[in-house]
Amino acid sequence: MIVENRRITFSAAALREAVKLYRDLYPQKQPMGTLGRIWLRNQSPVLLEVSIQSAGATQFREVQMGESEVGGMLILYCRQMKIPLPRHCTKAIEGHGENIVLTVAKSMPVEHRAAG
């Protein structure tokens, strides 16, 4: 068997762009408004906190994104940025400081050939 492993690290700036893209494509998932601070609240399982200030509001409101939602958002951002991801692979995310790491692993069986 051959196993391919890749780690894709998203900096704070890349994570912010991923959140913006996600909000643009799925406005029903988060309230509309000005995007504020984004931070990693929990490393494992990943929990992302997003501050949003609604129009006319004076304070920001925090919206949490769970691990599966963050994973879907990162995959969507990879597609937008033309970062190839195998369709049939295992995917995992983890916090690493202020960054989030998307790990993809694909296993490929090796065919045995008869000697001859």
Stockholm file with secondary structure:
# STOCKHOLM 1.0

chainA/1-116         MIVENRRITFSAAALREAVKLYRDLYPQKQPMGTLGRIWLRNQSPVLLEVSIQSAGATQFREVQMGESEVGGMLILYCRQMKIPLPRHCTKAIEGHGENIVLTVAKSMPVEHRAAG
#=GR chainA/1-116 SS CEEEEEEEEECHHHHHHHHHHHHHHCTTSSCCSEEEEEEEEEETTEEEEEEEECTTCSSCEEEEECHHHHHHHHHHHHHHTTCCCCSSSEEEEEEETTEEEEEEEEEECCCCCCCC
#=GC SS_cons         CEEEEEEEEECHHHHHHHHHHHHHHCTTSSCCSEEEEEEEEEETTEEEEEEEECTTCSSCEEEEECHHHHHHHHHHHHHHTTCCCCSSSEEEEEEETTEEEEEEEEEECCCCCCCC
//
